[in-house]
Amino acid sequence: MAEPVGFVGVGRMGAPMVRRLLAHGYEVVIRDVNDAAVAPFKEQVEIREKGGGR
């Protein structure tokens, strides 16, 4: 299995890119300072908490 793709920022540009990666079967990890931006992805991706780092 391929390594997950990490995305910082899932706003106006990031969200469509994450949706496309998910549609093509990629495992995606996201992080965003805006909780509302990550809400649509909560069931589909791993979400890194603010300030969590590695």
PDB file of N, CA, C and O in Angstrom, chain B, residues numbered from 101:
ATOM      1  N   MET B 101       0.833  -1.184   0.000  1.00  0.00           N
ATOM      2  CA  MET B 101       0.000   0.000   0.000  1.00  0.00           C
ATOM      3  C   MET B 101       0.877   1.247   0.000  1.00  0.00           C
ATOM      4  O   MET B 101       1.917   1.294   0.658  1.00  0.00           O
ATOM      5  N   ALA B 102       0.451   2.229  -0.730  1.00  0.00           N
ATOM      6  CA  ALA B 102       1.194   3.486  -0.817  1.00  0.00           C
ATOM      7  C   ALA B 102       1.065   4.270   0.485  1.00  0.00           C
ATOM      8  O   ALA B 102       0.131   4.069   1.261  1.00  0.00           O
ATOM      9  N   GLU B 103       2.011   5.154   0.701  1.00  0.00           N
ATOM     10  CA  GLU B 103       1.959   6.010   1.886  1.00  0.00           C
ATOM     11  C   GLU B 103       0.811   7.005   1.739  1.00  0.00           C
ATOM     12  O   GLU B 103       0.451   7.374   0.621  1.00  0.00           O
ATOM     13  N   PRO B 104       0.233   7.441   2.862  1.00  0.00           N
ATOM     14  CA  PRO B 104      -0.841   8.429   2.784  1.00  0.00           C
ATOM     15  C   PRO B 104      -0.325   9.769   2.259  1.00  0.00           C
ATOM     16  O   PRO B 104       0.853  10.101   2.389  1.00  0.00           O
ATOM     17  N   VAL B 105      -1.235  10.515   1.671  1.00  0.00           N
ATOM     18  CA  VAL B 105      -0.926  11.851   1.174  1.00  0.00           C
ATOM     19  C   VAL B 105      -1.351  12.838   2.256  1.00  0.00           C
ATOM     20  O   VAL B 105      -2.479  12.768   2.745  1.00  0.00           O
ATOM     21  N   GLY B 106      -0.466  13.752   2.635  1.00  0.00           N
ATOM     22  CA  GLY B 106      -0.788  14.753   3.641  1.00  0.00           C
ATOM     23  C   GLY B 106      -1.172  16.071   2.993  1.00  0.00           C
ATOM     24  O   GLY B 106      -0.563  16.487   2.008  1.00  0.00           O
ATOM     25  N   PHE B 107      -2.183  16.727   3.546  1.00  0.00           N
ATOM     26  CA  PHE B 107      -2.642  18.001   3.017  1.00  0.00           C
ATOM     27  C   PHE B 107      -2.797  18.988   4.155  1.00  0.00           C
ATOM     28  O   PHE B 107      -3.495  18.707   5.129  1.00  0.00           O
ATOM     29  N   VAL B 108      -2.159  20.133   4.046  1.00  0.00           N
ATOM     30  CA  VAL B 108      -2.318  21.202   5.027  1.00  0.00           C
ATOM     31  C   VAL B 108      -3.163  22.273   4.364  1.00  0.00           C
ATOM     32  O   VAL B 108      -2.737  22.909   3.400  1.00  0.00           O
ATOM     33  N   GLY B 109      -4.349  22.465   4.881  1.00  0.00           N
ATOM     34  CA  GLY B 109      -5.266  23.447   4.316  1.00  0.00           C
ATOM     35  C   GLY B 109      -6.234  22.808   3.342  1.00  0.00           C
ATOM     36  O   GLY B 109      -5.844  22.354   2.266  1.00  0.00           O
ATOM     37  N   VAL B 110      -7.500  22.778   3.730  1.00  0.00           N
ATOM     38  CA  VAL B 110      -8.517  22.203   2.853  1.00  0.00           C
ATOM     39  C   VAL B 110      -9.620  23.230   2.606  1.00  0.00           C
ATOM     40  O   VAL B 110     -10.810  22.956   2.757  1.00  0.00           O
ATOM     41  N   GLY B 111      -9.178  24.402   2.226  1.00  0.00           N
ATOM     42  CA  GLY B 111     -10.110  25.487   1.922  1.00  0.00           C
ATOM     43  C   GLY B 111     -10.516  25.468   0.460  1.00  0.00           C
ATOM     44  O   GLY B 111     -10.782  24.411  -0.111  1.00  0.00           O
ATOM     45  N   ARG B 112     -10.560  26.621  -0.121  1.00  0.00           N
ATOM     46  CA  ARG B 112     -11.038  26.790  -1.493  1.00  0.00           C
ATOM     47  C   ARG B 112     -10.256  25.957  -2.509  1.00  0.00           C
ATOM     48  O   ARG B 112     -10.855  25.394  -3.426  1.00  0.00           O
ATOM     49  N   MET B 113      -8.952  25.868  -2.368  1.00  0.00           N
ATOM     50  CA  MET B 113      -8.144  25.063  -3.303  1.00  0.00           C
ATOM     51  C   MET B 113      -7.925  23.642  -2.810  1.00  0.00           C
ATOM     52  O   MET B 113      -7.994  22.692  -3.591  1.00  0.00           O
ATOM     53  N   GLY B 114      -7.662  23.495  -1.524  1.00  0.00           N
ATOM     54  CA  GLY B 114      -7.312  22.190  -0.989  1.00  0.00           C
ATOM     55  C   GLY B 114      -8.451  21.186  -0.990  1.00  0.00           C
ATOM     56  O   GLY B 114      -8.234  20.008  -1.275  1.00  0.00           O
ATOM     57  N   ALA B 115      -9.660  21.631  -0.676  1.00  0.00           N
ATOM     58  CA  ALA B 115     -10.799  20.713  -0.582  1.00  0.00           C
ATOM     59  C   ALA B 115     -11.058  19.960  -1.892  1.00  0.00           C
ATOM     60  O   ALA B 115     -11.216  18.740  -1.859  1.00  0.00           O
ATOM     61  N   PRO B 116     -11.107  20.642  -3.044  1.00  0.00           N
ATOM     62  CA  PRO B 116     -11.319  19.892  -4.284  1.00  0.00           C
ATOM     63  C   PRO B 116     -10.191  18.898  -4.577  1.00  0.00           C
ATOM     64  O   PRO B 116     -10.438  17.820  -5.116  1.00  0.00           O
ATOM     65  N   MET B 117      -8.967  19.258  -4.226  1.00  0.00           N
ATOM     66  CA  MET B 117      -7.846  18.339  -4.457  1.00  0.00           C
ATOM     67  C   MET B 117      -7.968  17.108  -3.567  1.00  0.00           C
ATOM     68  O   MET B 117      -7.718  15.989  -4.013  1.00  0.00           O
ATOM     69  N   VAL B 118      -8.351  17.315  -2.308  1.00  0.00           N
ATOM     70  CA  VAL B 118      -8.530  16.181  -1.398  1.00  0.00           C
ATOM     71  C   VAL B 118      -9.666  15.286  -1.893  1.00  0.00           C
ATOM     72  O   VAL B 118      -9.534  14.062  -1.887  1.00  0.00           O
ATOM     73  N   ARG B 119     -10.773  15.882  -2.320  1.00  0.00           N
ATOM     74  CA  ARG B 119     -11.893  15.078  -2.846  1.00  0.00           C
ATOM     75  C   ARG B 119     -11.458  14.230  -4.031  1.00  0.00           C
ATOM     76  O   ARG B 119     -11.852  13.069  -4.147  1.00  0.00           O
ATOM     77  N   ARG B 120     -10.661  14.797  -4.894  1.00  0.00           N
ATOM     78  CA  ARG B 120     -10.199  14.054  -6.075  1.00  0.00           C
ATOM     79  C   ARG B 120      -9.265  12.906  -5.673  1.00  0.00           C
ATOM     80  O   ARG B 120      -9.369  11.805  -6.214  1.00  0.00           O
ATOM     81  N   LEU B 121      -8.365  13.157  -4.738  1.00  0.00           N
ATOM     82  CA  LEU B 121      -7.479  12.092  -4.253  1.00  0.00           C
ATOM     83  C   LEU B 121      -8.293  10.959  -3.636  1.00  0.00           C
ATOM     84  O   LEU B 121      -8.015   9.786  -3.885  1.00  0.00           O
ATOM     85  N   LEU B 122      -9.298  11.305  -2.832  1.00  0.00           N
ATOM     86  CA  LEU B 122     -10.144  10.284  -2.219  1.00  0.00           C
ATOM     87  C   LEU B 122     -10.897   9.483  -3.277  1.00  0.00           C
ATOM     88  O   LEU B 122     -11.026   8.264  -3.165  1.00  0.00           O
ATOM     89  N   ALA B 123     -11.389  10.167  -4.296  1.00  0.00           N
ATOM     90  CA  ALA B 123     -12.122   9.490  -5.374  1.00  0.00           C
ATOM     91  C   ALA B 123     -11.246   8.491  -6.114  1.00  0.00           C
ATOM     92  O   ALA B 123     -11.749   7.519  -6.678  1.00  0.00           O
ATOM     93  N   HIS B 124      -9.945   8.724  -6.114  1.00  0.00           N
ATOM     94  CA  HIS B 124      -9.014   7.828  -6.800  1.00  0.00           C
ATOM     95  C   HIS B 124      -8.366   6.824  -5.853  1.00  0.00           C
ATOM     96  O   HIS B 124      -7.405   6.146  -6.218  1.00  0.00           O
ATOM     97  N   GLY B 125      -8.896   6.735  -4.634  1.00  0.00           N
ATOM     98  CA  GLY B 125      -8.471   5.691  -3.721  1.00  0.00           C
ATOM     99  C   GLY B 125      -7.275   5.982  -2.838  1.00  0.00           C
ATOM    100  O   GLY B 125      -6.761   5.075  -2.184  1.00  0.00           O
ATOM    101  N   TYR B 126      -6.826   7.211  -2.804  1.00  0.00           N
ATOM    102  CA  TYR B 126      -5.688   7.558  -1.949  1.00  0.00           C
ATOM    103  C   TYR B 126      -6.124   7.680  -0.493  1.00  0.00           C
ATOM    104  O   TYR B 126      -7.249   8.088  -0.206  1.00  0.00           O
ATOM    105  N   GLU B 127      -5.232   7.324   0.417  1.00  0.00           N
ATOM    106  CA  GLU B 127      -5.441   7.575   1.835  1.00  0.00           C
ATOM    107  C   GLU B 127      -4.913   8.982   2.094  1.00  0.00           C
ATOM    108  O   GLU B 127      -3.787   9.304   1.716  1.00  0.00           O
ATOM    109  N   VAL B 128      -5.724   9.819   2.737  1.00  0.00           N
ATOM    110  CA  VAL B 128      -5.369  11.224   2.908  1.00  0.00           C
ATOM    111  C   VAL B 128      -5.403  11.604   4.391  1.00  0.00           C
ATOM    112  O   VAL B 128      -6.303  11.204   5.129  1.00  0.00           O
ATOM    113  N   VAL B 129      -4.407  12.379   4.806  1.00  0.00           N
ATOM    114  CA  VAL B 129      -4.343  12.954   6.149  1.00  0.00           C
ATOM    115  C   VAL B 129      -4.411  14.463   5.970  1.00  0.00           C
ATOM    116  O   VAL B 129      -3.650  15.036   5.190  1.00  0.00           O
ATOM    117  N   ILE B 130      -5.330  15.113   6.698  1.00  0.00           N
ATOM    118  CA  ILE B 130      -5.468  16.560   6.523  1.00  0.00           C
ATOM    119  C   ILE B 130      -5.282  17.302   7.840  1.00  0.00           C
ATOM    120  O   ILE B 130      -5.431  16.746   8.928  1.00  0.00           O
ATOM    121  N   ARG B 131      -4.951  18.580   7.694  1.00  0.00           N
ATOM    122  CA  ARG B 131      -4.830  19.484   8.840  1.00  0.00           C
ATOM    123  C   ARG B 131      -5.249  20.870   8.373  1.00  0.00           C
ATOM    124  O   ARG B 131      -4.855  21.327   7.300  1.00  0.00           O
ATOM    125  N   ASP B 132      -6.043  21.522   9.185  1.00  0.00           N
ATOM    126  CA  ASP B 132      -6.480  22.880   8.870  1.00  0.00           C
ATOM    127  C   ASP B 132      -6.817  23.579  10.180  1.00  0.00           C
ATOM    128  O   ASP B 132      -7.327  22.946  11.104  1.00  0.00           O
ATOM    129  N   VAL B 133      -6.541  24.864  10.270  1.00  0.00           N
ATOM    130  CA  VAL B 133      -6.854  25.613  11.485  1.00  0.00           C
ATOM    131  C   VAL B 133      -8.348  25.893  11.605  1.00  0.00           C
ATOM    132  O   VAL B 133      -8.831  26.243  12.681  1.00  0.00           O
ATOM    133  N   ASN B 134      -9.072  25.741  10.515  1.00  0.00           N
ATOM    134  CA  ASN B 134     -10.506  26.005  10.478  1.00  0.00           C
ATOM    135  C   ASN B 134     -11.269  24.681  10.612  1.00  0.00           C
ATOM    136  O   ASN B 134     -11.265  23.864   9.692  1.00  0.00           O
ATOM    137  N   ASP B 135     -11.918  24.475  11.753  1.00  0.00           N
ATOM    138  CA  ASP B 135     -12.667  23.236  11.982  1.00  0.00           C
ATOM    139  C   ASP B 135     -13.773  23.025  10.952  1.00  0.00           C
ATOM    140  O   ASP B 135     -14.063  21.887  10.580  1.00  0.00           O
ATOM    141  N   ALA B 136     -14.388  24.103  10.491  1.00  0.00           N
ATOM    142  CA  ALA B 136     -15.457  23.983   9.501  1.00  0.00           C
ATOM    143  C   ALA B 136     -14.933  23.435   8.176  1.00  0.00           C
ATOM    144  O   ALA B 136     -15.669  22.764   7.451  1.00  0.00           O
ATOM    145  N   ALA B 137     -13.688  23.709   7.858  1.00  0.00           N
ATOM    146  CA  ALA B 137     -13.111  23.225   6.598  1.00  0.00           C
ATOM    147  C   ALA B 137     -12.900  21.717   6.617  1.00  0.00           C
ATOM    148  O   ALA B 137     -13.038  21.064   5.583  1.00  0.00           O
ATOM    149  N   VAL B 138     -12.568  21.151   7.781  1.00  0.00           N
ATOM    150  CA  VAL B 138     -12.321  19.706   7.854  1.00  0.00           C
ATOM    151  C   VAL B 138     -13.597  18.905   8.080  1.00  0.00           C
ATOM    152  O   VAL B 138     -13.615  17.698   7.839  1.00  0.00           O
ATOM    153  N   ALA B 139     -14.663  19.554   8.539  1.00  0.00           N
ATOM    154  CA  ALA B 139     -15.910  18.853   8.868  1.00  0.00           C
ATOM    155  C   ALA B 139     -16.424  17.939   7.752  1.00  0.00           C
ATOM    156  O   ALA B 139     -16.828  16.816   8.053  1.00  0.00           O
ATOM    157  N   PRO B 140     -16.432  18.355   6.487  1.00  0.00           N
ATOM    158  CA  PRO B 140     -16.956  17.471   5.439  1.00  0.00           C
ATOM    159  C   PRO B 140     -16.132  16.198   5.227  1.00  0.00           C
ATOM    160  O   PRO B 140     -16.608  15.254   4.596  1.00  0.00           O
ATOM    161  N   PHE B 141     -14.914  16.164   5.742  1.00  0.00           N
ATOM    162  CA  PHE B 141     -14.020  15.032   5.505  1.00  0.00           C
ATOM    163  C   PHE B 141     -13.884  14.106   6.714  1.00  0.00           C
ATOM    164  O   PHE B 141     -13.167  13.108   6.641  1.00  0.00           O
ATOM    165  N   LYS B 142     -14.558  14.415   7.821  1.00  0.00           N
ATOM    166  CA  LYS B 142     -14.345  13.681   9.082  1.00  0.00           C
ATOM    167  C   LYS B 142     -14.500  12.170   8.948  1.00  0.00           C
ATOM    168  O   LYS B 142     -13.794  11.430   9.634  1.00  0.00           O
ATOM    169  N   GLU B 143     -15.380  11.693   8.108  1.00  0.00           N
ATOM    170  CA  GLU B 143     -15.615  10.252   7.966  1.00  0.00           C
ATOM    171  C   GLU B 143     -14.667   9.593   6.970  1.00  0.00           C
ATOM    172  O   GLU B 143     -14.585   8.366   6.924  1.00  0.00           O
ATOM    173  N   GLN B 144     -13.953  10.376   6.176  1.00  0.00           N
ATOM    174  CA  GLN B 144     -13.165   9.822   5.082  1.00  0.00           C
ATOM    175  C   GLN B 144     -11.658   9.866   5.280  1.00  0.00           C
ATOM    176  O   GLN B 144     -10.933   9.103   4.641  1.00  0.00           O
ATOM    177  N   VAL B 145     -11.177  10.733   6.141  1.00  0.00           N
ATOM    178  CA  VAL B 145      -9.732  10.932   6.254  1.00  0.00           C
ATOM    179  C   VAL B 145      -9.291  10.963   7.710  1.00  0.00           C
ATOM    180  O   VAL B 145     -10.109  11.089   8.621  1.00  0.00           O
ATOM    181  N   GLU B 146      -7.977  10.845   7.910  1.00  0.00           N
ATOM    182  CA  GLU B 146      -7.407  11.075   9.233  1.00  0.00           C
ATOM    183  C   GLU B 146      -7.191  12.577   9.355  1.00  0.00           C
ATOM    184  O   GLU B 146      -6.655  13.214   8.448  1.00  0.00           O
ATOM    185  N   ILE B 147      -7.610  13.131  10.477  1.00  0.00           N
ATOM    186  CA  ILE B 147      -7.466  14.573  10.689  1.00  0.00           C
ATOM    187  C   ILE B 147      -6.468  14.797  11.810  1.00  0.00           C
ATOM    188  O   ILE B 147      -6.642  14.291  12.919  1.00  0.00           O
ATOM    189  N   ARG B 148      -5.423  15.556  11.519  1.00  0.00           N
ATOM    190  CA  ARG B 148      -4.435  15.910  12.542  1.00  0.00           C
ATOM    191  C   ARG B 148      -4.936  17.133  13.279  1.00  0.00           C
ATOM    192  O   ARG B 148      -5.362  18.115  12.670  1.00  0.00           O
ATOM    193  N   GLU B 149      -4.880  17.061  14.580  1.00  0.00           N
ATOM    194  CA  GLU B 149      -5.350  18.175  15.404  1.00  0.00           C
ATOM    195  C   GLU B 149      -4.382  19.346  15.341  1.00  0.00           C
ATOM    196  O   GLU B 149      -3.201  19.176  15.038  1.00  0.00           O
ATOM    197  N   LYS B 150      -4.892  20.523  15.627  1.00  0.00           N
ATOM    198  CA  LYS B 150      -4.065  21.730  15.657  1.00  0.00           C
ATOM    199  C   LYS B 150      -2.933  21.561  16.657  1.00  0.00           C
ATOM    200  O   LYS B 150      -3.153  21.129  17.788  1.00  0.00           O
ATOM    201  N   GLY B 151      -1.738  21.898  16.239  1.00  0.00           N
ATOM    202  CA  GLY B 151      -0.590  21.861  17.126  1.00  0.00           C
ATOM    203  C   GLY B 151      -0.098  20.465  17.463  1.00  0.00           C
ATOM    204  O   GLY B 151       0.786  20.306  18.304  1.00  0.00           O
ATOM    205  N   GLY B 152      -0.659  19.454  16.817  1.00  0.00           N
ATOM    206  CA  GLY B 152      -0.289  18.081  17.122  1.00  0.00           C
ATOM    207  C   GLY B 152       1.067  17.671  16.596  1.00  0.00           C
ATOM    208  O   GLY B 152       1.751  16.850  17.207  1.00  0.00           O
ATOM    209  N   GLY B 153       1.462  18.233  15.471  1.00  0.00           N
ATOM    210  CA  GLY B 153       2.731  17.836  14.866  1.00  0.00           C
ATOM    211  C   GLY B 153       2.741  16.363  14.535  1.00  0.00           C
ATOM    212  O   GLY B 153       1.703  15.785  14.211  1.00  0.00           O
ATOM    213  N   ARG B 154       3.898  15.757  14.614  1.00  0.00           N
ATOM    214  CA  ARG B 154       3.994  14.321  14.330  1.00  0.00           C
ATOM    215  C   ARG B 154       3.718  13.564  15.538  1.00  0.00           C
ATOM    216  O   ARG B 154       3.747  12.333  15.516  1.00  0.00           O
TER     217      ARG B 154
END
